[in-house]
Amino acid sequence: MSIPLRSFSVAAYPRMSLASNSGDITGLKKLFHTYSGAVSLLFIPVAIICFVFSKEMVLFLGGADYSDSVPLLVSVFRIFIVYSVILPLDRFTGVALDSINRPKSIFTK
């Protein structure tokens, strides 16, 4: 899920930076909401499918050797799935802060 997110953020950065440099804060906010919302809407169905079928996915990826520790692995996998839903907002917040030249804010974020 990192590769599509990286592609969208690389595409969004020049547009956000141009809006910031021209002083168009409203346009910057609109771009932030558009990109973060669209990517989140793309990630949510995938996350739901992965969350529902997490046991099957763990068994498929790990094989029968991990069948004794499936409940623990499913729990860890689901934690990462929840994190993946929040990840687009985190990435585009960083892109927006970088485009308005606030590196200290990115560090504390």
N, CA and C of each residue as an Amber inpcrd file, in Angstrom:
protein
   327
   0.8150000  -1.1930000   0.0000000   0.0000000   0.0000000   0.0000000
   0.8580000   1.2560000   0.0000000   2.1190000   1.0750000   0.2320000
   3.0170000   2.2170000   0.2800000   3.2910000   2.7870000  -1.1050000
   3.3610000   1.9450000  -2.1180000   3.7010000   2.4250000  -3.4570000
   2.6060000   3.3220000  -4.0350000   1.3150000   2.9530000  -3.9790000
   0.3020000   3.8940000  -4.4770000   0.2550000   5.1860000  -3.6610000
   0.4530000   5.0750000  -2.3670000   0.4410000   6.2670000  -1.5240000
   1.6040000   7.1880000  -1.8790000   2.7580000   6.6170000  -2.1090000
   3.9210000   7.4130000  -2.5000000   3.6870000   8.0750000  -3.8580000
   3.0580000   7.3710000  -4.7860000   2.7850000   7.9430000  -6.1060000
   1.8490000   9.1380000  -6.0080000   0.7930000   9.0040000  -5.2240000
  -0.1370000  10.1200000  -5.0690000   0.5210000  11.2990000  -4.3570000
   1.3490000  11.0350000  -3.3710000   1.9770000  12.1400000  -2.6450000
   3.0100000  12.8530000  -3.5070000   3.7270000  12.1080000  -4.3490000
   4.6780000  12.7400000  -5.2700000   3.9370000  13.5880000  -6.2980000
   2.7620000  13.1540000  -6.7050000   1.9720000  13.9470000  -7.6550000
   1.3570000  15.1760000  -6.9810000   1.0640000  15.0930000  -5.6990000
   0.4070000  16.1960000  -5.0010000   1.3810000  17.2860000  -4.5870000
   2.6210000  16.9340000  -4.3260000   3.5800000  17.9040000  -3.7810000
   3.7800000  19.1300000  -4.6730000   4.0180000  18.9830000  -5.9820000
   4.2220000  20.1960000  -6.7880000   2.9970000  21.1120000  -6.8160000
   1.8280000  20.5200000  -6.8590000   0.6150000  21.3440000  -6.8880000
   0.4170000  22.0760000  -5.5630000   0.6760000  21.3770000  -4.4440000
   0.5480000  22.0190000  -3.1370000   1.6190000  23.0950000  -2.9480000
   2.8080000  22.8270000  -3.4200000   3.8840000  23.8040000  -3.3020000
   3.6010000  25.0410000  -4.1360000   3.0650000  24.8470000  -5.3300000
   2.6980000  25.9870000  -6.1800000   1.6070000  26.8230000  -5.5210000
   0.6240000  26.1660000  -4.9360000  -0.4400000  26.9040000  -4.2500000
   0.1080000  27.6500000  -3.0390000   1.0240000  27.0440000  -2.3310000
   1.6040000  27.7000000  -1.1650000   2.4700000  28.8860000  -1.5670000
   3.2850000  28.7220000  -2.5980000   4.1660000  29.8090000  -3.0460000
   3.3920000  30.9930000  -3.6160000   2.2360000  30.7200000  -4.1850000
   1.4280000  31.8150000  -4.7190000   0.5190000  32.4340000  -3.6630000
   0.5400000  31.9050000  -2.4500000  -0.2550000  32.4600000  -1.3550000
  -1.7000000  32.0000000  -1.3360000  -2.0090000  30.9740000  -2.0950000
  -3.3790000  30.4680000  -2.1960000  -3.6080000  29.3980000  -1.1270000
  -3.8570000  29.8490000   0.0870000  -4.0510000  28.9080000   1.2010000
  -5.3340000  28.1090000   1.0240000  -6.3640000  28.7280000   0.4830000
  -7.6230000  28.0110000   0.2460000  -7.4140000  26.9010000  -0.7700000
  -6.6610000  27.1780000  -1.8160000  -6.3550000  26.1530000  -2.8140000
  -5.5230000  25.0290000  -2.2310000  -4.5920000  25.3880000  -1.3440000
  -3.7720000  24.3760000  -0.6760000  -4.6340000  23.4670000   0.1890000
  -5.5440000  24.0610000   0.9210000  -6.4510000  23.2540000   1.7570000
  -7.3210000  22.3440000   0.8900000  -7.7960000  22.8840000  -0.2270000
  -8.6420000  22.0910000  -1.1200000  -7.8590000  20.9100000  -1.6970000
  -6.6060000  21.1640000  -2.1140000  -5.7730000  20.0730000  -2.6210000
  -5.5020000  19.0300000  -1.5390000  -5.2300000  19.4840000  -0.3270000
  -4.9830000  18.5560000   0.7790000  -6.1960000  17.6670000   1.0240000
  -7.3690000  18.2880000   1.0960000  -8.5870000  17.5140000   1.3460000
  -8.9050000  16.5790000   0.1830000  -8.6740000  17.0430000  -1.0330000
  -8.9700000  16.2140000  -2.2020000  -8.0690000  14.9810000  -2.2460000
  -6.7670000  15.2010000  -2.1430000  -5.8400000  14.0800000  -2.2340000
  -5.9680000  13.1320000  -1.0410000  -6.0080000  13.6690000   0.1680000
  -6.0870000  12.7760000   1.3290000  -7.4170000  12.0290000   1.3700000
  -8.4840000  12.6840000   0.9740000  -9.7870000  12.0100000   0.9500000
  -9.8780000  10.9460000  -0.1210000  -9.3730000  11.2580000  -1.3140000
  -9.4500000  10.2850000  -2.4080000  -8.6070000   9.0490000  -2.1120000
  -7.4170000   9.2460000  -1.6220000  -6.5560000   8.0890000  -1.3260000
  -7.1200000   7.2890000  -0.1520000  -7.6800000   7.9710000   0.8290000
  -8.3090000   7.2500000   1.9450000  -9.4760000   6.4050000   1.4520000
 -10.2600000   6.9570000   0.5330000 -11.3800000   6.1870000  -0.0090000
 -10.9090000   5.0020000  -0.8410000  -9.7240000   5.0920000  -1.4120000
  -9.1680000   3.9440000  -2.1250000  -8.6480000   2.8780000  -1.1610000
  -8.1130000   3.3090000  -0.0250000  -7.5220000   2.3700000   0.9260000
  -8.5550000   1.6680000   1.7980000  -9.6660000   2.3100000   2.0720000
 -10.6530000   1.7450000   3.0060000 -11.2320000   0.4090000   2.5310000
 -11.6620000   0.2570000   1.2550000 -12.1720000  -1.0670000   0.8520000
 -11.1230000  -2.1700000   0.9490000  -9.8910000  -1.8550000   0.5880000
  -8.8230000  -2.8510000   0.6930000  -8.5890000  -3.2210000   2.1520000
  -8.6200000  -2.2300000   3.0230000  -8.4200000  -2.4880000   4.4510000
  -9.5600000  -3.3230000   5.0330000 -10.7660000  -3.0530000   4.6100000
 -11.9120000  -3.8310000   5.1060000 -11.7970000  -5.2920000   4.6760000
 -11.4330000  -5.5120000   3.4100000 -11.2760000  -6.8810000   2.9170000
 -10.1530000  -7.5890000   3.6720000  -9.0440000  -6.8950000   3.8660000
  -7.9250000  -7.4990000   4.5960000  -8.2890000  -7.7620000   6.0580000
  -9.0810000  -6.8760000   6.6620000  -9.4740000  -7.0560000   8.0560000
 -10.3960000  -8.2590000   8.2080000 -11.3550000  -8.3910000   7.2830000
 -12.3190000  -9.4900000   7.3770000 -11.6410000 -10.8350000   7.1240000
 -10.7710000 -10.8730000   6.1280000 -10.1170000 -12.1280000   5.7650000
  -8.6900000 -12.2100000   6.3030000  -8.4520000 -11.6270000   7.4560000
  -7.0860000 -11.5790000   7.9860000  -6.5640000 -12.9640000   8.3650000
  -7.4080000 -13.8120000   8.9020000  -6.9550000 -15.1560000   9.2810000
  -6.5350000 -15.9470000   8.0440000  -7.3370000 -15.8780000   7.0030000
  -7.0130000 -16.5860000   5.7750000  -5.7400000 -16.0360000   5.1330000
  -5.5640000 -14.7160000   5.1900000  -4.3810000 -14.1050000   4.5970000
  -3.1200000 -14.4960000   5.3610000  -3.2140000 -14.5400000   6.6870000
  -2.0570000 -14.9480000   7.4890000  -1.7060000 -16.4040000   7.1950000
  -2.7010000 -17.2620000   7.1050000  -2.4300000 -18.6710000   6.7940000
  -1.8840000 -18.8410000   5.3810000  -2.3800000 -18.0310000   4.4380000
  -1.8930000 -18.1150000   3.0650000  -0.4490000 -17.6350000   2.9690000
  -0.1600000 -16.5260000   3.6090000   1.1940000 -15.9700000   3.5280000
   2.1920000 -16.7430000   4.3850000   1.7670000 -17.1960000   5.5540000
   2.6740000 -17.8840000   6.4580000   2.7530000 -19.3770000   6.2580000
   1.6760000 -19.9490000   5.8220000   1.6440000 -21.3890000   5.6320000
   1.1880000 -22.1060000   6.8900000   1.1840000 -23.4070000   6.8250000
   0.6980000 -24.2380000   7.9330000   1.6650000 -24.2400000   9.1200000
   2.8880000 -23.8070000   8.9110000   3.8580000 -23.8010000  10.0120000
   3.4740000 -22.8230000  11.1140000   2.7090000 -21.8080000  10.7730000
   2.3200000 -20.7940000  11.7500000   0.9080000 -20.9950000  12.2900000
   0.3390000 -22.1620000  12.0890000  -1.0470000 -22.3870000  12.4980000
  -1.2450000 -22.3300000  14.0070000  -0.2090000 -22.6040000  14.7910000
  -0.3650000 -22.5620000  16.2430000  -0.3670000 -21.1320000  16.7870000
   0.1750000 -20.1740000  16.0610000   0.2110000 -18.7870000  16.5410000
  -0.6560000 -17.8600000  15.6950000  -1.6720000 -18.3890000  15.0410000
  -2.5370000 -17.5920000  14.1770000  -3.2680000 -16.4830000  14.9350000
  -3.8290000 -16.7010000  16.1360000  -4.5400000 -15.5970000  16.7970000
  -3.6550000 -14.3790000  17.0640000  -2.4350000 -14.6080000  17.4710000
  -1.5200000 -13.4970000  17.7100000  -1.1590000 -12.7970000  16.4070000
  -0.8680000 -13.5550000  15.3820000  -0.5060000 -12.9710000  14.0920000
  -1.6550000 -12.2040000  13.4640000  -2.8690000 -12.7140000  13.6290000
  -4.0460000 -12.0110000  13.1080000  -4.2230000 -10.6830000  13.8320000
  -4.0110000 -10.6580000  15.1350000  -4.1290000  -9.4140000  15.8990000
  -3.1050000  -8.3790000  15.4420000  -1.8780000  -8.8150000  15.2390000
  -0.8380000  -7.8990000  14.7730000  -1.1530000  -7.4070000  13.3650000
  -1.6090000  -8.3030000  12.5110000  -1.9720000  -7.9290000  11.1460000
  -3.1090000  -6.9110000  11.1470000  -4.0820000  -7.0890000  12.0030000
  -5.2060000  -6.1390000  12.0830000  -4.7620000  -4.7780000  12.6030000
  -3.7960000  -4.7420000  13.4940000  -3.2640000  -3.4580000  13.9580000
  -2.6380000  -2.7090000  12.7890000  -1.8940000  -3.4130000  11.9600000
  -1.2870000  -2.7750000  10.7870000  -2.3500000  -2.3480000   9.7730000
  -3.4360000  -3.0700000   9.6830000  -4.5230000  -2.6840000   8.7800000
  -5.1560000  -1.3740000   9.2410000  -5.3920000  -1.2360000  10.5390000
  -5.9510000   0.0160000  11.0660000  -4.9780000   1.1630000  10.8070000
  -3.6980000   0.9170000  10.9830000  -2.6940000   1.9410000  10.7010000
  -2.6970000   2.3370000   9.2230000  -2.9370000   1.3850000   8.3420000
  -2.9330000   1.6960000   6.9100000  -4.0810000   2.6100000   6.5110000
  -5.1580000   2.6210000   7.2830000  -6.2670000   3.5380000   7.0000000
  -5.8850000   4.9620000   7.3780000  -5.0800000   5.1170000   8.4220000
  -4.6620000   6.4370000   8.8910000  -3.4780000   6.9740000   8.0820000
  -2.7490000   6.1040000   7.4150000  -1.5250000   6.4710000   6.7170000
  -1.6880000   7.5520000   5.6430000  -2.7370000   7.5580000   4.8150000
  -2.8530000   8.6430000   3.8260000  -2.9490000  10.0270000   4.4640000
  -3.6860000  10.1430000   5.5390000  -3.7880000  11.4400000   6.2120000
  -2.4290000  11.8610000   6.7650000  -1.6970000  10.9150000   7.3180000
  -0.3680000  11.2130000   7.8370000   0.5720000  11.6540000   6.7190000
   0.5690000  10.9490000   5.6150000   1.4830000  11.2710000   4.5140000
   1.1600000  12.6290000   3.9010000  -0.1310000  12.9040000   3.6710000
  -0.4800000  14.1710000   3.0370000  -0.3590000  15.3460000   4.0000000
  -0.4360000  15.0970000   5.2930000  -0.1390000  16.1600000   6.2570000
   1.3300000  16.5360000   6.1530000   2.1900000  15.5390000   6.0250000
   3.6110000  15.8080000   5.8470000   3.9040000  16.5350000   4.5490000
   3.2340000  16.1590000   3.4790000   3.4220000  16.8310000   2.1920000
   2.9590000  18.2790000   2.2690000   1.8220000  18.5060000   2.9150000
   1.3130000  19.8770000   3.0420000   2.2490000  20.7260000   3.9060000
   2.7430000  20.1730000   4.9930000   3.6740000  20.9240000   5.8370000
   4.9880000  21.1930000   5.1160000   5.4160000  20.2560000   4.3100000
   6.6320000  20.4650000   3.5360000   6.4240000  21.5260000   2.4610000
   5.2590000  21.5710000   1.8710000   5.0050000  22.5520000   0.8220000
   4.8730000  23.9670000   1.3730000   4.5100000  24.1230000   2.6430000
   4.4620000  25.4640000   3.2310000   5.7360000  25.7820000   4.0020000
   6.7520000  24.9040000   3.8370000   8.0860000  25.1200000   4.4070000
   8.0710000  25.1730000   5.9330000   7.5360000  24.1230000   6.5470000
   7.5140000  23.9870000   8.0090000   8.1990000  22.6800000   8.4270000
   9.5070000  22.5770000   8.2830000  10.1770000  21.3150000   8.6210000
  10.1330000  20.9620000  10.1000000  10.1130000  21.9610000  10.9670000
  10.0260000  21.6490000  12.4030000   8.6880000  21.0350000  12.7520000
   7.6380000  21.4670000  12.0770000   6.3150000  20.8880000  12.3140000
   6.2420000  19.4530000  11.8300000   6.9420000  19.1540000  10.7300000
   6.9750000  17.7830000  10.2300000   7.6870000  16.8920000  11.2580000
   8.7370000  17.3910000  11.8390000   9.4870000  16.6160000  12.8290000
   8.6100000  16.3090000  14.0400000   7.8440000  17.2830000  14.5260000
   6.9990000  17.0340000  15.6910000   5.7560000  16.2320000  15.3400000
   5.3400000  16.2550000  14.0870000   4.1840000  15.4750000  13.6580000
   4.4890000  14.0080000  13.8440000
